[in-house]
């Protein structure tokens, strides 16, 4: 799946991160995202006509990614949606959110990476095809240690009355926010292309390693 492109630096309030320049980024607000996505897809197809057969798949995937990002409160959402010669585009996304909370006693939740990792559940696959999750701590260059989950997980569908789930490759990295008790920057990468799990783990790790706080 490897396709090497130049990196694009994205900066938002308080952080910056680098993603491949071929990735898609768009307005996630409900009132404007659908039109923004359609115009962005049409513009890219004008420049790359070979993508036209996959237009509907691109629009559907990007609209869902934007909706999920908005519901999760993400500050940034970047998506990969590319055709590598097959009939179905290879898709994945990375979001950055600021999350935090307090304990039942009112104290800020711990942001020490070891403490966060200790609260995250490990799940082992009992048979081939089962979901799984491992928990580690990693070192982000220029930032420091962070807790991380990585696996193939069943993710709840937002606002679904039937409590359905979708299975996805998922990597979540919890980076403590300097000077803000109880808050972490959550960098989450996901893809429903399970056969390429290892490749996506490499991609998500590479993108997350570029995360920096600014300002």
NORFENRA-V91243 format. One record per residue. N is the residue number from 1. RES is the residue in one letter. PHI is phi in whole degrees, 0 to 359 (NA if undefined). D_FIRST is the distance of its C-alpha to the first C-alpha in Angstrom with 1 decimal. Layout:
# NORFENRA-V91243
[[N | RES | PHI | D_FIRST] [N | RES | PHI | D_FIRST]]
This chain:
# NORFENRA-V91243
[[1 | X | NA | 0.0] [2 | X | 299 | 3.8] [3 | X | 215 | 6.4] [4 | X | 269 | 9.7] [5 | X | 227 | 12.5] [6 | X | 293 | 16.0] [7 | X | 271 | 17.0] [8 | X | 249 | 19.4] [9 | X | 272 | 22.2] [10 | X | 249 | 23.5] [11 | X | 237 | 27.0] [12 | X | 235 | 29.0] [13 | X | 299 | 32.3] [14 | X | 98 | 32.2] [15 | X | 206 | 28.6] [16 | X | 219 | 25.8] [17 | X | 206 | 22.0] [18 | X | 249 | 19.2] [19 | X | 228 | 16.1] [20 | X | 302 | 13.8] [21 | X | 294 | 16.1] [22 | X | 281 | 14.0] [23 | X | 288 | 14.5] [24 | X | 257 | 17.6] [25 | X | 225 | 20.7] [26 | X | 203 | 24.0] [27 | X | 292 | 27.4] [28 | X | 260 | 27.4] [29 | X | 293 | 31.1] [30 | X | 303 | 32.1] [31 | X | 287 | 34.6] [32 | X | 227 | 32.2] [33 | X | 291 | 28.5] [34 | X | 297 | 28.4] [35 | X | 295 | 29.9] [36 | X | 299 | 27.8] [37 | X | 293 | 24.5] [38 | X | 299 | 25.8] [39 | X | 294 | 26.8] [40 | X | 293 | 23.6] [41 | X | 296 | 21.6] [42 | X | 297 | 24.2] [43 | X | 296 | 24.1] [44 | X | 291 | 20.4] [45 | X | 293 | 20.9] [46 | X | 299 | 23.9] [47 | X | 276 | 21.8] [48 | X | 225 | 18.9] [49 | X | 302 | 20.8] [50 | X | 294 | 17.9] [51 | X | 276 | 16.9] [52 | X | 305 | 20.4] [53 | X | 300 | 19.8] [54 | X | 259 | 17.7] [55 | X | 305 | 20.3] [56 | X | 300 | 21.9] [57 | X | 296 | 18.7] [58 | X | 298 | 17.9] [59 | X | 299 | 21.5] [60 | X | 299 | 21.9] [61 | X | 297 | 18.9] [62 | X | 293 | 20.0] [63 | X | 295 | 23.6] [64 | X | 293 | 23.0] [65 | X | 298 | 21.1] [66 | X | 295 | 24.0] [67 | X | 297 | 26.6] [68 | X | 297 | 25.3] [69 | X | 296 | 25.0] [70 | X | 297 | 28.6] [71 | X | 295 | 29.9] [72 | X | 274 | 28.6] [73 | X | 78 | 30.2] [74 | X | 295 | 27.0] [75 | X | 274 | 27.8] [76 | X | 213 | 24.3] [77 | X | 221 | 21.5] [78 | X | 238 | 18.2] [79 | X | 231 | 15.5] [80 | X | 257 | 12.0] [81 | X | 213 | 12.2] [82 | X | 226 | 10.1] [83 | X | 257 | 10.0] [84 | X | 247 | 7.4] [85 | X | 98 | 10.5] [86 | X | 265 | 11.4] [87 | X | 280 | 14.5] [88 | X | 247 | 13.4] [89 | X | 297 | 11.5] [90 | X | 273 | 8.9] [91 | X | 234 | 11.4] [92 | X | 193 | 12.4] [93 | X | 212 | 15.4] [94 | X | 228 | 17.4] [95 | X | 237 | 21.2] [96 | X | 236 | 24.0] [97 | X | 230 | 27.3] [98 | X | 256 | 30.7] [99 | X | 234 | 32.1] [100 | X | 184 | 35.3] [101 | X | 175 | 38.4] [102 | X | 228 | 41.5] [103 | X | 285 | 42.9] [104 | X | 298 | 45.7] [105 | X | 272 | 48.2] [106 | X | 94 | 46.9] [107 | X | 279 | 45.3] [108 | X | 300 | 41.9] [109 | X | 297 | 39.1] [110 | X | 295 | 38.1] [111 | X | 244 | 35.2] [112 | X | 298 | 35.3] [113 | X | 306 | 31.8] [114 | X | 294 | 33.5] [115 | X | 293 | 35.6] [116 | X | 298 | 32.7] [117 | X | 301 | 30.7] [118 | X | 292 | 33.9] [119 | X | 265 | 34.1] [120 | X | 265 | 30.6] [121 | X | 277 | 30.5] [122 | X | 273 | 28.4] [123 | X | 227 | 27.5] [124 | X | 258 | 26.9] [125 | X | 284 | 25.5] [126 | X | 277 | 28.5] [127 | X | 209 | 26.7] [128 | X | 305 | 23.3] [129 | X | 95 | 21.8] [130 | X | 287 | 23.9] [131 | X | 287 | 22.8] [132 | X | 204 | 23.0] [133 | X | 207 | 23.2] [134 | X | 246 | 23.9] [135 | X | 238 | 25.8] [136 | X | 219 | 25.8] [137 | X | 241 | 26.9] [138 | X | 231 | 24.8] [139 | X | 249 | 26.0] [140 | X | 270 | 24.7] [141 | X | 305 | 25.7] [142 | X | 79 | 28.7] [143 | X | 238 | 29.1] [144 | X | 123 | 29.8] [145 | X | 289 | 29.2] [146 | X | 209 | 27.7] [147 | X | 277 | 27.3] [148 | X | 214 | 24.0] [149 | X | 248 | 23.0] [150 | X | 208 | 19.7] [151 | X | 175 | 19.1] [152 | X | 246 | 18.6] [153 | X | 235 | 21.6] [154 | X | 264 | 23.8] [155 | X | 258 | 24.3] [156 | X | 299 | 27.5] [157 | X | 283 | 27.3] [158 | X | 302 | 29.3] [159 | X | 57 | 32.8] [160 | X | 261 | 32.5] [161 | X | 295 | 35.9] [162 | X | 267 | 34.8] [163 | X | 57 | 32.8] [164 | X | 283 | 29.7] [165 | X | 230 | 26.4] [166 | X | 235 | 22.7] [167 | X | 270 | 20.4] [168 | X | 211 | 17.5] [169 | X | 289 | 15.3] [170 | X | 220 | 17.7] [171 | X | 232 | 18.3] [172 | X | 234 | 21.7] [173 | X | 240 | 23.2] [174 | X | 256 | 27.0] [175 | X | 253 | 28.2] [176 | X | 301 | 32.0] [177 | X | 273 | 33.5] [178 | X | 300 | 36.1] [179 | X | 77 | 39.6] [180 | X | 234 | 38.9] [181 | X | 297 | 40.0] [182 | X | 78 | 38.0] [183 | X | 242 | 35.1] [184 | X | 226 | 31.4] [185 | X | 272 | 28.4] [186 | X | 259 | 25.9] [187 | X | 259 | 22.2] [188 | X | 240 | 20.3] [189 | X | 247 | 16.6] [190 | X | 214 | 15.8] [191 | X | 205 | 13.6] [192 | X | 265 | 14.8] [193 | X | 271 | 11.6] [194 | X | 294 | 13.1] [195 | X | 295 | 11.1] [196 | X | 251 | 8.2] [197 | X | 305 | 11.1] [198 | X | 298 | 10.6] [199 | X | 296 | 7.3] [200 | X | 291 | 9.4] [201 | X | 301 | 12.4] [202 | X | 297 | 11.2] [203 | X | 297 | 10.5] [204 | X | 296 | 13.8] [205 | X | 296 | 15.6] [206 | X | 296 | 14.9] [207 | X | 293 | 16.0] [208 | X | 298 | 19.0] [209 | X | 294 | 20.1] [210 | X | 269 | 20.9] [211 | X | 295 | 23.3] [212 | X | 218 | 26.9] [213 | X | 276 | 30.2] [214 | X | 228 | 32.2] [215 | X | 76 | 35.8]]
